[in-house]
Amino acid sequence: MNTVAIRHELHDYIDKATDKRIEEIYAIINGSNAEAYKWWEDEELVAELERRSADLKSGKDKGVSLEESKARIKAILKKNG
């Protein structure tokens, strides 16, 4: 992924991010000594993880095998490398 694409993706993410996420991103960029991110306290993230887990368990989402993941990563690296 080139820097123009990354810039576009970051802009999209920031436009949709919650206030809490914006503050966390800002702290990272400025090297602030912000409190470490406690993902298990992030209700939105935990809800999303639970939804995805339920989809995998029910078969609604078939998931991706380790081999397929590796092949996808290799293809991306080859394309961008």
C-alpha positions as CSV (number, residue, x, y, z in Angstrom):
1,M,0.0,0.0,0.0
2,N,1.5,3.3,-1.0
3,T,1.5,6.4,1.2
4,V,-1.4,8.0,-0.7
5,A,-3.6,5.0,-0.1
6,I,-2.5,4.9,3.6
7,R,-3.2,8.6,4.0
8,H,-6.7,8.1,2.5
9,E,-7.4,5.1,4.8
10,L,-6.2,7.1,7.8
11,H,-8.4,10.0,6.9
12,D,-11.4,7.7,6.6
13,Y,-10.6,6.1,9.9
14,I,-10.3,9.4,11.7
15,D,-13.5,10.7,10.2
16,K,-15.4,7.8,11.6
17,A,-13.5,7.3,14.9
18,T,-15.0,8.0,18.3
19,D,-13.7,10.9,20.4
20,K,-11.9,8.4,22.6
21,R,-10.1,6.9,19.6
22,I,-9.1,10.4,18.3
23,E,-7.6,11.3,21.7
24,E,-5.7,8.0,21.7
25,I,-4.3,8.6,18.2
26,Y,-3.4,12.1,19.1
27,A,-1.5,10.8,22.2
28,I,0.4,8.3,20.2
29,I,1.4,10.9,17.5
30,N,2.6,13.3,20.1
31,G,4.5,10.7,22.1
32,S,2.3,11.5,25.1
33,N,2.6,9.3,28.2
34,A,-1.1,8.5,27.9
35,E,-2.4,5.6,29.9
36,A,-1.9,2.2,28.2
37,Y,-4.9,1.1,26.1
38,K,-7.0,-1.4,28.0
39,W,-8.8,-3.1,25.1
40,W,-10.9,-5.2,27.5
41,E,-12.5,-2.0,28.9
42,D,-13.5,-0.7,25.4
43,E,-17.1,-1.7,25.2
44,E,-17.3,-1.1,21.4
45,L,-14.3,-3.3,20.7
46,V,-15.4,-6.1,23.1
47,A,-18.9,-6.1,21.5
48,E,-17.3,-6.3,18.0
49,L,-15.1,-9.2,19.1
50,E,-18.1,-11.0,20.6
51,R,-20.1,-10.5,17.4
52,R,-17.3,-11.9,15.3
53,S,-16.7,-14.8,17.6
54,A,-20.4,-15.7,17.5
55,D,-20.4,-15.5,13.7
56,L,-17.5,-17.9,13.6
57,K,-19.1,-20.3,16.1
58,S,-22.4,-20.3,14.2
59,G,-20.9,-20.8,10.8
60,K,-22.2,-17.5,9.5
61,D,-18.5,-16.5,9.0
62,K,-16.4,-19.3,7.7
63,G,-13.2,-17.6,8.7
64,V,-9.8,-18.0,6.9
65,S,-7.3,-20.8,7.3
66,L,-3.8,-20.1,8.4
67,E,-2.6,-21.3,5.0
68,E,-4.9,-18.8,3.2
69,S,-3.8,-16.0,5.5
70,K,-0.2,-16.7,4.8
71,A,-0.9,-16.8,1.0
72,R,-2.7,-13.4,1.2
73,I,0.1,-11.8,3.2
74,K,2.7,-13.1,0.8
75,A,0.7,-11.7,-2.2
76,I,0.4,-8.3,-0.5
77,L,4.1,-8.3,0.3
78,K,5.0,-9.3,-3.2
79,K,2.8,-6.6,-4.7
80,N,4.1,-3.9,-2.4
81,G,7.7,-5.1,-2.0
